[in-house]
Structure formats: C-alpha cells, structure tokens
Amino acid sequence: MSLSVFFVLTPGVLLLDYAGPAEALRMAAEMGADMRLVTCAPVSPLPTSMGVSLDGLSPLPEALPRESLVIVAGNARESEDYARPEAQAVIDWLARVARPDTRFASVCSAALLLARAGLLSGRQCTTHHNLIETLKALAPDATVLDDRIFVEDGPLLTSAGITTGIDLALYLIEGHFGPELAAMVARRQVVFMRRSGRDPQLSPWLAYRNHLHPAVHRAQDAIAREPARRWTLAALAAQAYVSARHLRRLFADHAGVGVLEYQQRLRLSYARHLLSDSEMPLERVAELSGFGSARDLRRVWSRFEDGSPGDLRRHH
C-alpha cells in the first residue's frame, strides 16, 4: 500500500521545519519509495517565517486515507501564530480526522498544536527546548522529555525543532522503506546524523555515513546492497576504485569503524529484522543474514548486542 503523507502548515510556518523533512521524503519518493506527498493548509497562499508566501497548497482534507502519516510543521512565533483562527482550524481538524491507524508527527513547536488537539494525552513527547515548560502546561498528562532529538510513542512522533525534522524524516523513511534508502537520502542531503546520549542507538545503516569521502561511501553502498555477501577487501576496493590497503585505512579514518565490523553490524541489523518479523529458525536467519551458522550469528551477536537472539524474539 502506498504511504500517504500529509504535511500540515499554519500561517507563519518556519520554512526549514517544513522544507527539511519534506525534501527528505520527496527524495525518497524520487528514489523509488511508494509514497504520496500532500502539503495542505487552512489558507493558500500561506505566509511564512521568511516573509514569502507559499501558494498552491491543498485544503485540509475532510478525511484521511487508511494508515496515513500527518506531519505538522512548527512556527517561528508560536505565541502569536497559534492564537490565529487558522491555527485553531488546524487544531480542530487534527482532533476530528484522527483515526486509530493514523500516525502523527510534529516538528518543533507544532507539538503545541498536537497537545491542544488532545493527541499527546498519556504519551511521551518532546519539543524545542525553549518550549518544554509550555508543552508541559498544555499537556499535563503527557510525559514531556527534554534534551531529546525526537521521541516516538506508539503512533506519535515529536521532534525537538528545526533541523531535527530531517532526523525524524530519515527515521520515518527507514521504518517504512528500509535503512538502505534512508542512508541514500542522508548521503544525498549530506546530513550528519545527530542523537543525544539518551536516544536509542542510531541504526548502523546510518551511523557510519557521517563523512564525505566518496570511496568509502562507494564501499559502504556495495555492502548495504548485499549485506549477506562474503565481501573480500579486494572486492570492496574494486567497488571503491582504490587499493585494498588504502580502503582499509580510509574506512577507519572516515567511517570510524573497520570494514569487517561495519559489515557485521549491517548483518546483525538485518538479522534483528528477521527475528522480529518472522518465525523462521535461527539457522535460516543466520544464512539469510550472511553468517556461516547460527553459532557464528550468536558469537558476533555477543560482541555488539545485549542479550541473545532468542531474547529479542521472545521480546517481540
């Protein structure tokens, strides 16, 4: 099923809150993601934080398709902007169109709109650090977390503000369309992935791409396309157009990880996916993930993961 994504804007929208995640998702769609993007607002043209207006916006839809994703962009002057009748129209719309299968996401101050629509009740959430206390007052029965890039709680995702909308978009791309596509979009945007110390560990598909060296990216792209393949250093060096010795040094200097460890972490990530979403025997999981046996999978797992493969399966 195609993913329907609705970007919702209010007058005075902070352009980067909208354009950053919107461009990430547009690029993902351009690269093959089955996704329909709609930008809607209570009025059009719509004034923005930069003093220019956005035109050609769709009206707020009367109803949402099944399993839609609604992303609300934040504003620069929320105390003024959210007192406008157009913002109230968005709040009323959010409360009215919410379905059990709808996911809602906010960028920066837009968490205040979700709170006023009653969508944060009983949830963990976050917003821009300057608005934490305001959000706590608007959503007293929510758990508002500070010093977080973004927070996911069930169908609700809230981000801290401005450029963190891009981190949120990459996370959504990874969840819906896979880590390889998210890594391709991150690389195209030249994004340096950011996480605070209390956030979940960054996916290995993205964690070691925070560099600009084309040869290392070519080698990483090759591994990401075929993580189960038994890549030799010489074969990867051929993909990167450098010598094997040079690739080993470049990989360590720019990716911050060895070639073998990088491949093992990607294999483990794929194994985690198979363990979580299937009931196939561990031996088959190991085979599909590129490990020689279930014993090899357990051995590598013990180096980088907590617990055991069986613990993960029982948890899910």
C-alpha positions as CSV (number, residue, x, y, z in Angstrom):
1,M,0.0,0.0,0.0
2,S,1.3,3.5,-0.9
3,L,2.0,5.7,2.1
4,S,0.0,8.9,2.1
5,V,1.9,11.7,3.9
6,F,0.2,15.0,4.7
7,F,2.3,18.0,5.6
8,V,0.2,20.5,7.6
9,L,1.2,24.1,7.7
10,T,-0.1,27.1,9.6
11,P,0.4,30.8,8.8
12,G,3.9,31.9,9.8
13,V,5.3,28.4,9.3
14,L,9.1,28.1,9.9
15,L,10.3,27.2,6.4
16,L,13.0,24.8,7.5
17,D,10.6,22.9,9.7
18,Y,8.6,22.1,6.5
19,A,11.3,22.1,3.8
20,G,13.8,19.9,5.6
21,P,11.7,16.8,6.2
22,A,9.6,17.4,3.1
23,E,12.7,17.3,0.8
24,A,13.9,14.2,2.5
25,L,10.7,12.4,1.8
26,R,10.5,13.8,-1.7
27,M,13.9,12.5,-2.4
28,A,12.9,9.1,-1.0
29,A,9.9,9.1,-3.3
30,E,12.1,10.1,-6.2
31,M,14.4,7.1,-5.4
32,G,11.5,4.6,-5.5
33,A,9.6,4.8,-2.2
34,D,5.9,4.2,-2.8
35,M,4.7,7.4,-1.2
36,R,2.2,10.2,-2.0
37,L,3.1,13.6,-0.6
38,V,0.4,16.3,0.0
39,T,1.0,19.7,1.5
40,C,-2.1,21.3,3.0
41,A,-3.1,24.3,5.0
42,P,-6.2,26.2,6.1
43,V,-5.4,29.0,3.7
44,S,-3.5,29.5,0.5
45,P,-1.4,31.4,-0.2
46,L,0.2,31.0,3.2
47,P,2.6,33.5,4.8
48,T,5.9,32.0,6.1
49,S,8.6,32.9,8.6
50,M,10.7,34.4,5.7
51,G,8.1,36.8,4.6
52,V,7.4,35.0,1.4
53,S,4.2,33.1,0.8
54,L,3.5,29.5,-0.3
55,D,0.9,29.0,-2.9
56,G,-0.8,26.0,-4.5
57,L,-1.4,24.3,-1.2
58,S,-4.2,21.8,-0.8
59,P,-7.0,22.4,1.6
60,L,-7.2,20.3,4.8
61,P,-8.8,17.0,3.7
62,E,-12.2,16.1,5.1
63,A,-11.0,12.6,5.8
64,L,-7.6,10.7,5.8
65,P,-6.8,7.5,3.9
66,R,-6.0,4.4,5.9
67,E,-2.6,4.3,7.6
68,S,-1.8,7.9,6.8
69,L,1.1,9.9,8.2
70,V,0.4,13.5,9.2
71,I,3.4,15.8,9.8
72,V,2.7,19.2,11.3
73,A,5.5,21.8,10.8
74,G,6.3,24.3,13.5
75,N,6.3,28.1,13.5
76,A,8.8,30.8,14.5
77,R,6.5,32.9,16.6
78,E,4.2,30.3,18.1
79,S,2.6,32.6,20.8
80,E,1.3,34.9,18.1
81,D,0.8,32.4,15.2
82,Y,-1.1,29.8,17.3
83,A,-3.5,32.4,18.5
84,R,-4.8,32.9,14.9
85,P,-8.1,31.4,13.8
86,E,-6.2,29.5,11.1
87,A,-4.2,27.6,13.8
88,Q,-7.4,26.8,15.7
89,A,-8.8,25.4,12.4
90,V,-5.8,23.1,12.2
91,I,-6.2,22.0,15.9
92,D,-9.9,21.2,15.3
93,W,-9.0,19.3,12.1
94,L,-6.3,17.3,13.9
95,A,-8.8,16.2,16.6
96,R,-11.5,15.4,14.1
97,V,-9.7,13.4,11.4
98,A,-7.5,11.2,13.8
99,R,-8.1,7.5,13.0
100,P,-6.8,4.6,15.0
101,D,-4.3,3.8,12.2
102,T,-3.2,7.4,11.7
103,R,0.4,8.4,12.7
104,F,1.0,12.0,13.7
105,A,4.4,13.7,13.8
106,S,5.4,17.2,14.8
107,V,8.4,19.4,14.1
108,C,9.5,21.9,16.7
109,S,6.6,24.0,18.2
110,A,4.0,22.0,16.3
111,A,3.9,19.7,19.3
112,L,1.9,22.5,20.9
113,L,-0.8,22.1,18.2
114,L,-0.9,18.3,18.8
115,A,-1.3,19.0,22.5
116,R,-4.2,21.4,22.0
117,A,-5.8,18.8,19.8
118,G,-5.6,16.2,22.6
119,L,-3.2,13.9,20.8
120,L,-0.4,13.9,23.4
121,S,-2.5,12.6,26.3
122,G,-0.8,9.8,28.1
123,R,2.2,9.9,25.6
124,Q,5.9,10.6,25.8
125,C,6.8,13.6,23.7
126,T,9.2,16.5,23.2
127,T,9.5,19.9,21.5
128,H,12.0,22.7,21.1
129,H,14.0,23.2,24.4
130,N,12.6,26.8,24.8
131,L,9.0,25.4,24.8
132,I,9.3,22.4,27.2
133,E,7.5,24.2,30.0
134,T,4.8,25.5,27.7
135,L,4.2,21.9,26.4
136,K,4.0,20.6,29.9
137,A,1.3,23.1,30.7
138,L,-0.7,22.3,27.6
139,A,-0.4,18.6,28.1
140,P,-0.3,17.9,31.8
141,D,-1.0,14.2,31.4
142,A,1.8,13.7,28.9
143,T,5.4,12.9,29.7
144,V,7.5,15.7,28.2
145,L,11.1,14.8,27.7
146,D,13.8,17.3,27.3
147,D,17.3,17.1,25.6
148,R,15.9,14.7,23.0
149,I,16.2,14.8,19.2
150,F,12.9,13.1,18.8
151,V,10.6,10.8,20.7
152,E,8.4,8.0,19.4
153,D,5.4,6.7,21.4
154,G,3.1,4.5,19.5
155,P,1.6,6.3,16.6
156,L,3.0,9.6,17.8
157,L,6.4,11.2,16.9
158,T,7.6,14.6,18.2
159,S,10.9,16.2,17.3
160,A,12.9,18.9,19.1
161,G,12.9,21.5,16.4
162,I,14.1,22.9,13.1
163,T,16.8,20.6,11.7
164,T,15.7,17.7,13.8
165,G,12.8,17.4,11.4
166,I,15.3,15.9,9.0
167,D,16.4,13.3,11.5
168,L,12.8,12.5,12.1
169,A,12.1,12.2,8.3
170,L,15.1,9.8,7.9
171,Y,13.8,7.7,10.8
172,L,10.4,7.5,9.1
173,I,12.0,6.6,5.7
174,E,14.0,3.8,7.4
175,G,10.9,2.5,9.2
176,H,8.7,2.4,6.2
177,F,11.0,1.8,3.3
178,G,14.2,0.3,4.8
179,P,17.6,1.5,6.0
180,E,19.3,1.4,2.7
181,L,17.0,4.1,1.2
182,A,17.3,6.2,4.4
183,A,21.1,6.0,4.1
184,M,20.9,7.1,0.4
185,V,18.7,10.1,1.3
186,A,21.0,11.1,4.2
187,R,24.0,10.9,1.9
188,R,22.3,12.9,-0.8
189,Q,21.4,15.6,1.7
190,V,24.9,15.5,3.2
191,V,23.3,15.1,6.6
192,F,25.4,14.5,9.8
193,M,23.2,12.3,11.9
194,R,22.7,13.6,15.4
195,R,21.5,11.9,18.6
196,S,21.6,12.8,22.2
197,G,23.1,10.3,24.7
198,R,19.7,9.1,25.9
199,D,18.3,8.4,22.4
200,P,18.2,4.9,21.1
201,Q,21.4,3.9,19.3
202,L,21.4,5.0,15.7
203,S,20.9,2.4,13.1
204,P,24.2,1.0,11.8
205,W,22.9,1.7,8.2
206,L,23.2,5.4,9.0
207,A,25.6,5.6,11.9
208,Y,28.8,5.4,9.9
209,R,27.9,7.6,7.0
210,N,28.7,10.9,8.7
211,H,31.6,11.6,6.3
212,L,32.2,12.9,2.8
213,H,34.7,10.5,1.3
214,P,33.4,9.2,-2.0
215,A,35.5,6.0,-2.0
216,V,34.3,4.9,1.5
217,H,30.7,5.7,0.5
218,R,31.1,3.5,-2.6
219,A,32.3,0.6,-0.5
220,Q,29.5,1.1,2.1
221,D,26.9,1.3,-0.7
222,A,28.2,-2.0,-2.0
223,I,27.9,-3.7,1.4
224,A,24.5,-2.2,2.0
225,R,23.2,-3.5,-1.3
226,E,24.4,-7.0,-0.5
227,P,25.0,-7.3,3.3
228,A,24.9,-11.1,3.2
229,R,27.6,-11.4,0.5
230,R,31.0,-12.5,1.7
231,W,32.8,-9.4,0.6
232,T,36.6,-9.6,0.4
233,L,38.6,-6.5,1.0
234,A,39.9,-6.7,-2.6
235,A,36.3,-6.9,-4.0
236,L,35.2,-3.9,-2.0
237,A,38.4,-2.0,-3.0
238,A,37.4,-2.6,-6.6
239,Q,34.0,-1.1,-6.0
240,A,35.6,1.9,-4.3
241,Y,38.3,2.3,-7.1
242,V,41.2,2.3,-4.5
243,S,43.7,-0.3,-3.3
244,A,42.7,-2.8,-0.6
245,R,45.3,-1.3,1.8
246,H,44.1,2.2,1.1
247,L,40.5,1.3,1.6
248,R,41.2,-0.2,5.0
249,R,42.9,3.0,6.1
250,L,40.2,5.2,4.6
251,F,37.4,3.2,6.2
252,A,38.9,3.5,9.6
253,D,39.7,7.2,9.3
254,H,36.4,8.4,7.7
255,A,33.8,5.9,8.8
256,G,35.3,5.4,12.3
257,V,34.9,1.6,12.1
258,G,36.7,-1.3,10.5
259,V,35.4,-2.9,7.2
260,L,34.6,-6.2,8.9
261,E,32.9,-4.7,11.9
262,Y,30.8,-2.5,9.6
263,Q,29.6,-5.5,7.6
264,Q,28.9,-7.5,10.7
265,R,26.8,-4.6,12.2
266,L,24.7,-4.4,9.0
267,R,24.3,-8.2,9.0
268,L,23.2,-8.1,12.7
269,S,20.7,-5.3,11.8
270,Y,19.2,-7.5,9.1
271,A,19.1,-10.5,11.5
272,R,17.3,-8.4,14.1
273,H,14.7,-7.5,11.4
274,L,14.2,-11.2,10.5
275,L,14.0,-12.3,14.2
276,S,11.4,-9.6,15.0
277,D,9.2,-10.1,11.9
278,S,9.3,-13.8,11.3
279,E,9.4,-17.2,13.0
280,M,12.0,-18.8,10.8
281,P,14.6,-21.0,12.5
282,L,17.7,-19.3,13.8
283,E,19.9,-21.3,11.3
284,R,17.9,-19.8,8.4
285,V,18.1,-16.3,9.9
286,A,21.9,-16.7,10.1
287,E,22.1,-18.0,6.5
288,L,20.0,-15.1,5.1
289,S,22.0,-12.6,7.1
290,G,25.3,-13.7,5.8
291,F,26.6,-15.7,8.8
292,G,28.0,-19.2,8.3
293,S,25.8,-20.7,11.0
294,A,23.6,-19.9,14.0
295,R,26.7,-20.4,16.1
296,D,28.5,-17.7,14.1
297,L,25.5,-15.4,14.5
298,R,25.4,-15.9,18.3
299,R,29.2,-15.2,18.5
300,V,29.0,-11.9,16.6
301,W,25.8,-11.0,18.4
302,S,27.5,-11.3,21.8
303,R,30.1,-8.7,20.7
304,F,27.7,-6.0,19.7
305,E,24.2,-6.7,21.2
306,D,22.7,-7.1,24.6
307,G,21.1,-10.5,25.5
308,S,20.8,-13.1,22.8
309,P,18.9,-13.6,19.5
310,G,16.4,-15.7,21.4
311,D,15.8,-12.9,23.9
312,L,15.0,-10.5,21.1
313,R,12.5,-12.9,19.6
314,R,10.8,-13.5,22.9
315,H,10.5,-9.8,23.5
316,H,8.8,-9.3,20.1
